Amino acid sequence: MHFLTALIGIYRAEIGLLILAAMFLAFVRERYSPTVVAVVGACAFALLGLIDEQSLFSVFSNSAPLTVGAMFVLSGALIRTGVISRVADRIMARAERHPRLALAEVTAGGLLLSAFLNNTPVVVLLIPIMFTLAQATGYPVKKLLIPMNVLAVLGGCLTLIGTSTNLVVAGIARDQGMEPFGIFDITPYALAGVAAGIVGLLGLSWLLPSDPPTIAGENGGNVQDYLTTLVVRADSDLVGREIGSLALFGRSVVLLGLKRGGEIRRKDIAAEELHAGDHLIVRADGAALMTLRESHQFDLGIASDSALSSQDGTVVEAMIAPSHPSIGERLIDIPFLHALRVRIIGIHRARHVPGPDLATTRVRGADRLLIAGGIDAMRALRDNPHLIGVDVSRVRAFRRQKAWIAVAAMAGAVLLSAFDVMGIGMAAVLAVGLILITRCIDPEEAWAAIDGDVLILIFAMLAVGLALEQAGSVALMVGWVTPLLQHAPPWALIFLIYFFSLLLSELLSNNAVAALLTPITIALAHQLGADPRPLVIALMIGASACFATPIGYQTNALVYAAGDYRFSDFVRIGVPLNIIVGVAVCSALVLIG
């Protein structure tokens, strides 16, 4: 035991590099998730005594992961209050009138939104919009999705809060004694990358595939739409209004037909005036459906007991089992609807809109129902052997009346940081406090909006980076590289750091690469007598602007699946884009300084 301890003491730096090499191999093989690999790697350093307990837990004082978590919550509040949905609805309304102009506006809007919001929900929002714009403009959707994703990723590089990678690098750099980064300090260099990316996409568009995606990708990942019926109440303010003038229709709520007097009409109904008792057949996503439920303008869905209002009771989700005796029968005839005091407010069917309306839809196995009812009814539904996964629905109504608070909180955090009133971490935490106390979002929803996997990965890689420093592994690597770069000009160092981080990030997690390379980059700059700031900025952007593989960035994977791309599609356009953007960013760092 003493011999082993002595051996570790002598070869601390080398053992640290061996652990790092093992982690790198595990990252590439992807047998375990990057978070698992990072946590196990940090544990290995701790077990071998290469990092002490105090240092290991000191990473939790780093503000970067906490700032990332706060930004997740703020993004969640914008979604919960319907801000993002309303923006999308307006985009789609413009797309109907000016599809090509709307396409340019969407890409520009995605670029701008990604600078201040986590770009993953931005891309999730834009994917179905791109499918609709492809139909309106006649452009192949595969020629739209990758460019949209590229601009969203580049948008995330525009500000310090645009991507968690920037925050991780900035946090480590501050802990290393560098002057803190402001929210827009990296913007001039990232703008050069954006301009180069746009030029590159225009020039390389012929490399993008034009074949249509398979059925699995045609809905753009939109799997949350429900068919429902809106029964106009006698006391509704909408009675007498033209159907086409109603503001409730858009991307989230699509009018499919009007049922009046037992007859269903699908065409030429926009000019019809609404009558009390009219049935509007609509398709709506879950959040819009729940918002309509609370509007008091309609009774939603179908019920055997008319005394049960659509606003009453708890809403649960349930799946129809293949063994259900009502398979093939109309939904209105399903037994529990008559045996229990419940209301079916919506039905979802994968990759298909059922119909002709909610009541006469023929039941199929795997149909998902939204059902409202009291406690006793919910208990009976859970005991029903022909229903699967009966549980309280996680779908919530938009809190549109609080949308201005969510927008003000996000804008306030950005402005306080931009004018150096306080750091972005403190500003983001104060903004989270504001949206919680004003109930823009409930606490459980706020915590659910945080991607815990990302935060644990960041904390674990911060510990690994610190362990490499304490073990002497960073100094050892810098010692190896210094003689090779001793006479290299400053511009060569910038290009080297950028493209090395880019290469690693195409294979590994961006945050892992950022946490690992930041202390090495700063130590190398000090050893060579170079200014570390442009090198750190090169690392920030290089670790995020990855377009050559579907795993290079988290949004790449979303687009890869939705558009039914091949791996080679990303490589073919991503490699030249990586080079074009990288040269532009590095040149801006050299020229501007």
ZAMARGU-4260 file (C-alpha; in steps of 0.2 Angstrom, whole numbers, plus 5000, padded with zeros to 4 digits):
<rodrens>
0) 5000/5000/5000 | 5014/5012/5004 | 5023/5007/4988 | 5007/5011/4978 | 5005/5028/4987
5) 5023/5032/4984 | 5021/5027/4965 | 5006/5038/4963 | 5016/5052/4972 | 5030/5051/4959
10) 5019/5049/4943 | 5005/5060/4948 | 5005/5069/4932 | 5007/5054/4921 | 4993/5045/4930
15) 4982/5060/4927 | 4985/5059/4909 | 4981/5040/4908 | 4964/5044/4917 | 4961/5058/4904
20) 4965/5046/4890 | 4953/5033/4897 | 4940/5046/4898 | 4943/5051/4880 | 4941/5033/4874
25) 4925/5031/4884 | 4918/5047/4877 | 4922/5042/4859 | 4915/5024/4861 | 4899/5031/4868
30) 4895/5015/4878 | 4891/5026/4893 | 4884/5044/4892 | 4896/5058/4893 | 4889/5063/4911
35) 4893/5045/4917 | 4910/5046/4910 | 4914/5063/4917 | 4908/5058/4935 | 4917/5042/4935
40) 4933/5051/4929 | 4931/5063/4943 | 4929/5049/4956 | 4945/5041/4949 | 4955/5056/4952
45) 4948/5058/4970 | 4951/5039/4974 | 4969/5040/4969 | 4971/5056/4979 | 4975/5067/4964
50) 4962/5079/4970 | 4958/5082/4989 | 4940/5083/4996 | 4940/5102/4998 | 4946/5105/4980
55) 4933/5092/4973 | 4918/5101/4982 | 4925/5118/4978 | 4919/5116/4960 | 4901/5119/4966
60) 4906/5137/4970 | 4909/5140/4952 | 4895/5152/4946 | 4894/5145/4928 | 4883/5130/4930
65) 4872/5139/4942 | 4870/5153/4928 | 4867/5139/4915 | 4853/5132/4927 | 4845/5150/4929
70) 4845/5153/4910 | 4836/5136/4908 | 4823/5142/4920 | 4821/5159/4912 | 4819/5150/4895
75) 4806/5138/4903 | 4796/5154/4909 | 4795/5161/4891 | 4788/5144/4885 | 4776/5143/4900
80) 4769/5160/4897 | 4766/5157/4879 | 4779/5170/4873 | 4788/5158/4862 | 4772/5150/4855
85) 4764/5167/4851 | 4780/5172/4841 | 4779/5156/4832 | 4760/5159/4828 | 4764/5176/4821
90) 4778/5169/4810 | 4766/5156/4803 | 4753/5170/4800 | 4766/5180/4790 | 4771/5164/4781
95) 4754/5162/4774 | 4755/5179/4765 | 4774/5180/4761 | 4782/5163/4763 | 4799/5168/4756
100) 4800/5184/4767 | 4794/5174/4782 | 4808/5161/4779 | 4821/5175/4780 | 4813/5182/4795
105) 4813/5165/4804 | 4831/5162/4801 | 4835/5179/4807 | 4824/5177/4822 | 4832/5160/4826
110) 4849/5168/4826 | 4843/5182/4837 | 4834/5171/4849 | 4848/5159/4851 | 4859/5174/4857
115) 4849/5175/4873 | 4840/5159/4875 | 4846/5141/4876 | 4846/5136/4857 | 4839/5119/4860
120) 4821/5124/4863 | 4823/5137/4849 | 4827/5124/4837 | 4813/5112/4844 | 4801/5127/4840
125) 4808/5131/4823 | 4808/5113/4816 | 4789/5111/4813 | 4789/5129/4807 | 4802/5124/4794
130) 4792/5110/4788 | 4777/5122/4785 | 4788/5135/4776 | 4795/5121/4765 | 4777/5117/4759
135) 4773/5135/4757 | 4789/5140/4747 | 4792/5124/4738 | 4809/5122/4745 | 4815/5105/4750
140) 4814/5104/4769 | 4831/5096/4770 | 4838/5112/4762 | 4831/5122/4776 | 4834/5112/4792
145) 4853/5112/4792 | 4855/5130/4788 | 4842/5135/4802 | 4852/5124/4814 | 4869/5132/4809
150) 4862/5149/4811 | 4855/5145/4828 | 4871/5138/4834 | 4881/5153/4828 | 4868/5164/4836
155) 4872/5155/4853 | 4890/5161/4850 | 4885/5179/4849 | 4884/5182/4868 | 4890/5175/4884
160) 4873/5168/4889 | 4870/5161/4871 | 4876/5144/4876 | 4882/5135/4891 | 4899/5132/4884
165) 4903/5151/4884 | 4897/5152/4902 | 4908/5137/4907 | 4924/5144/4899 | 4921/5162/4906
170) 4918/5154/4924 | 4935/5144/4923 | 4944/5159/4916 | 4938/5170/4930 | 4943/5158/4943
175) 4960/5157/4934 | 4962/5176/4937 | 4957/5183/4921 | 4947/5198/4919 | 4928/5193/4919
180) 4920/5193/4902 | 4905/5204/4898 | 4890/5198/4890 | 4894/5206/4873 | 4913/5204/4874
185) 4913/5190/4861 | 4900/5197/4850 | 4912/5206/4837 | 4921/5190/4833 | 4906/5179/4833
190) 4898/5191/4821 | 4912/5188/4809 | 4908/5169/4810 | 4889/5173/4807 | 4893/5183/4791
195) 4905/5169/4785 | 4892/5156/4789 | 4878/5165/4779 | 4890/5167/4764 | 4895/5149/4766
200) 4878/5142/4767 | 4873/5152/4751 | 4888/5146/4742 | 4887/5128/4748 | 4868/5125/4747
205) 4870/5114/4732 | 4878/5101/4744 | 4862/5100/4754 | 4851/5085/4750 | 4834/5088/4742
210) 4825/5072/4744 | 4810/5072/4755 | 4812/5064/4773 | 4803/5048/4777 | 4786/5048/4786
215) 4795/5047/4802 | 4802/5064/4799 | 4787/5072/4790 | 4779/5080/4806 | 4795/5088/4811
220) 4795/5080/4828 | 4778/5088/4832 | 4769/5073/4842 | 4759/5083/4854 | 4744/5088/4844
225) 4726/5083/4850 | 4710/5082/4841 | 4696/5090/4851 | 4679/5099/4849 | 4676/5116/4855
230) 4657/5119/4859 | 4653/5137/4859 | 4644/5142/4876 | 4629/5152/4876 | 4637/5166/4887
235) 4653/5166/4876 | 4659/5183/4870 | 4663/5175/4853 | 4644/5172/4848 | 4641/5182/4832
240) 4659/5184/4828 | 4665/5178/4811 | 4675/5162/4813 | 4690/5168/4802 | 4692/5183/4814
245) 4695/5173/4829 | 4713/5176/4836 | 4714/5159/4844 | 4718/5150/4827 | 4736/5149/4822
250) 4751/5136/4823 | 4745/5129/4840 | 4727/5128/4836 | 4721/5123/4818 | 4703/5124/4813
255) 4698/5108/4804 | 4679/5110/4803 | 4662/5116/4809 | 4649/5105/4815 | 4631/5112/4816
260) 4615/5103/4816 | 4624/5086/4814 | 4632/5092/4798 | 4651/5094/4797 | 4658/5107/4785
265) 4676/5108/4780 | 4677/5122/4767 | 4671/5140/4766 | 4668/5142/4785 | 4679/5157/4789
270) 4665/5170/4785 | 4652/5160/4795 | 4646/5168/4811 | 4647/5158/4827 | 4631/5152/4835
275) 4629/5146/4853 | 4631/5127/4852 | 4642/5126/4837 | 4655/5113/4837 | 4672/5119/4831
280) 4683/5104/4826 | 4701/5108/4830 | 4718/5101/4831 | 4728/5109/4845 | 4745/5106/4855
285) 4743/5101/4873 | 4747/5118/4880 | 4735/5127/4869 | 4722/5114/4873 | 4723/5117/4891
290) 4723/5136/4888 | 4707/5134/4879 | 4700/5124/4893 | 4702/5138/4905 | 4695/5152/4893
295) 4677/5149/4898 | 4672/5153/4880 | 4670/5134/4876 | 4666/5117/4883 | 4679/5106/4877
300) 4677/5088/4872 | 4663/5075/4875 | 4655/5069/4891 | 4640/5058/4895 | 4636/5069/4910
305) 4633/5087/4904 | 4634/5093/4922 | 4653/5090/4921 | 4660/5106/4915 | 4676/5105/4905
310) 4685/5116/4918 | 4681/5104/4932 | 4692/5090/4939 | 4710/5085/4936 | 4716/5081/4919
315) 4725/5064/4916 | 4733/5056/4901 | 4729/5038/4897 | 4733/5026/4882 | 4721/5014/4875
320) 4727/4996/4877 | 4727/4985/4861 | 4715/4973/4872 | 4702/4987/4874 | 4685/4980/4870
325) 4680/4996/4861 | 4694/4995/4848 | 4685/5000/4831 | 4670/5008/4840 | 4666/5027/4841
330) 4674/5037/4855 | 4657/5043/4861 | 4653/5024/4865 | 4668/5020/4875 | 4661/5012/4891
335) 4670/5022/4905 | 4663/5038/4897 | 4646/5032/4902 | 4650/5023/4918 | 4660/5037/4926
340) 4658/5056/4928 | 4672/5061/4916 | 4675/5071/4900 | 4687/5067/4886 | 4694/5083/4880
345) 4706/5077/4867 | 4714/5062/4858 | 4731/5060/4850 | 4736/5048/4837 | 4754/5046/4831
350) 4758/5053/4814 | 4739/5054/4810 | 4724/5066/4814 | 4709/5055/4819 | 4692/5060/4814
355) 4680/5066/4807 | 4677/5073/4824 | 4681/5069/4842 | 4664/5060/4846 | 4664/5049/4830
360) 4683/5045/4830 | 4685/5026/4829 | 4696/5020/4844 | 4713/5012/4840 | 4726/5004/4851
365) 4739/5016/4857 | 4728/5031/4855 | 4732/5044/4869 | 4717/5052/4878 | 4716/5068/4889
370) 4702/5065/4902 | 4695/5077/4915 | 4687/5070/4930 | 4686/5070/4949 | 4696/5060/4961
375) 4685/5044/4962 | 4684/5044/4943 | 4703/5045/4941 | 4705/5031/4953 | 4693/5020/4943
380) 4703/5024/4927 | 4719/5019/4935 | 4711/5002/4939 | 4704/5000/4922 | 4715/4985/4914
385) 4711/4992/4896 | 4720/5009/4899 | 4739/5010/4900 | 4749/5023/4910 | 4735/5033/4918
390) 4743/5048/4926 | 4741/5066/4929 | 4744/5076/4913 | 4760/5086/4913 | 4753/5098/4900
395) 4749/5115/4907 | 4739/5130/4900 | 4749/5145/4895 | 4749/5160/4908 | 4748/5173/4894
400) 4744/5187/4906 | 4761/5185/4914 | 4771/5185/4898 | 4776/5203/4900 | 4784/5198/4917
405) 4794/5184/4909 | 4800/5195/4895 | 4805/5209/4907 | 4814/5197/4918 | 4825/5190/4904
410) 4828/5208/4896 | 4832/5214/4914 | 4845/5201/4917 | 4853/5204/4900 | 4853/5223/4902
415) 4860/5223/4920 | 4874/5212/4914 | 4877/5222/4898 | 4879/5239/4908 | 4890/5231/4921
420) 4878/5234/4935 | 4881/5216/4940 | 4887/5199/4934 | 4876/5188/4923 | 4875/5175/4936
425) 4868/5187/4949 | 4856/5195/4937 | 4850/5178/4931 | 4846/5172/4948 | 4837/5188/4953
430) 4827/5186/4937 | 4822/5168/4942 | 4817/5175/4959 | 4805/5187/4950 | 4797/5174/4939
435) 4794/5162/4953 | 4787/5175/4965 | 4775/5182/4951 | 4771/5163/4947 | 4775/5165/4928
440) 4781/5147/4931 | 4778/5135/4946 | 4793/5129/4956 | 4791/5111/4950 | 4790/5116/4932
445) 4805/5128/4934 | 4816/5114/4941 | 4810/5102/4928 | 4816/5115/4915 | 4834/5113/4921
450) 4844/5100/4911 | 4852/5091/4926 | 4862/5081/4914 | 4871/5096/4907 | 4874/5103/4925
455) 4881/5087/4932 | 4892/5085/4916 | 4899/5103/4919 | 4902/5101/4938 | 4911/5084/4934
460) 4922/5091/4921 | 4926/5106/4931 | 4932/5094/4944 | 4942/5084/4931 | 4951/5100/4925
465) 4955/5105/4943 | 4962/5088/4946 | 4973/5088/4931 | 4980/5105/4937 | 4983/5099/4955
470) 4991/5082/4948 | 5003/5092/4937 | 4996/5085/4921 | 4992/5102/4914 | 5009/5108/4917
475) 5016/5092/4909 | 5006/5094/4893 | 5010/5112/4892 | 5029/5108/4894 | 5027/5096/4880
480) 5019/5108/4868 | 5029/5124/4873 | 5045/5120/4863 | 5035/5116/4848 | 5025/5133/4849
485) 5039/5144/4856 | 5042/5153/4840 | 5025/5152/4833 | 5016/5169/4829 | 5001/5174/4840
490) 4989/5171/4825 | 4995/5153/4824 | 4991/5150/4842 | 4973/5157/4839 | 4970/5145/4824
495) 4978/5130/4833 | 4966/5132/4849 | 4951/5136/4838 | 4952/5121/4827 | 4959/5109/4840
500) 4943/5113/4851 | 4932/5111/4836 | 4939/5094/4832 | 4937/5088/4849 | 4919/5095/4850
505) 4914/5086/4834 | 4917/5070/4844 | 4914/5074/4862 | 4903/5085/4873 | 4905/5103/4870
510) 4905/5107/4889 | 4917/5093/4892 | 4929/5100/4880 | 4927/5118/4886 | 4930/5113/4904
515) 4945/5102/4900 | 4954/5114/4888 | 4951/5131/4896 | 4965/5129/4910 | 4977/5121/4897
520) 4974/5136/4886 | 4977/5149/4899 | 4993/5140/4906 | 5000/5138/4888 | 4997/5157/4885
525) 5006/5161/4901 | 5020/5150/4897 | 5022/5157/4880 | 5020/5175/4886 | 5004/5177/4875
530) 4988/5186/4879 | 4976/5172/4885 | 4960/5182/4881 | 4959/5179/4862 | 4964/5161/4864
535) 4950/5159/4877 | 4937/5167/4865 | 4944/5155/4851 | 4940/5141/4862 | 4923/5147/4867
540) 4917/5148/4849 | 4927/5133/4842 | 4919/5122/4855 | 4902/5127/4850 | 4902/5130/4831
545) 4902/5112/4826 | 4893/5107/4810 | 4901/5091/4803 | 4893/5078/4813 | 4876/5075/4820
550) 4884/5073/4838 | 4894/5089/4836 | 4881/5099/4845 | 4865/5094/4854 | 4854/5103/4841
555) 4863/5094/4827 | 4855/5078/4833 | 4838/5086/4834 | 4839/5091/4815 | 4847/5075/4810
560) 4832/5065/4817 | 4818/5077/4811 | 4825/5079/4794 | 4829/5060/4791 | 4847/5065/4786
565) 4861/5054/4783 | 4877/5056/4793 | 4886/5060/4776 | 4875/5075/4773 | 4882/5083/4789
570) 4900/5079/4784 | 4898/5085/4766 | 4892/5103/4771 | 4898/5104/4789 | 4917/5102/4785
575) 4918/5116/4773 | 4907/5127/4785 | 4918/5123/4799 | 4933/5129/4790 | 4925/5145/4783
580) 4918/5150/4800 | 4934/5146/4809 | 4945/5156/4797 | 4933/5171/4799 | 4932/5170/4818
585) 4951/5168/4820 | 4955/5182/4807 | 4943/5193/4817 | 4953/5189/4833 | 4969/5192/4825
590) 4964/5209/4817 | 4953/5216/4831 | 4964/5209/4845
</rodrens>
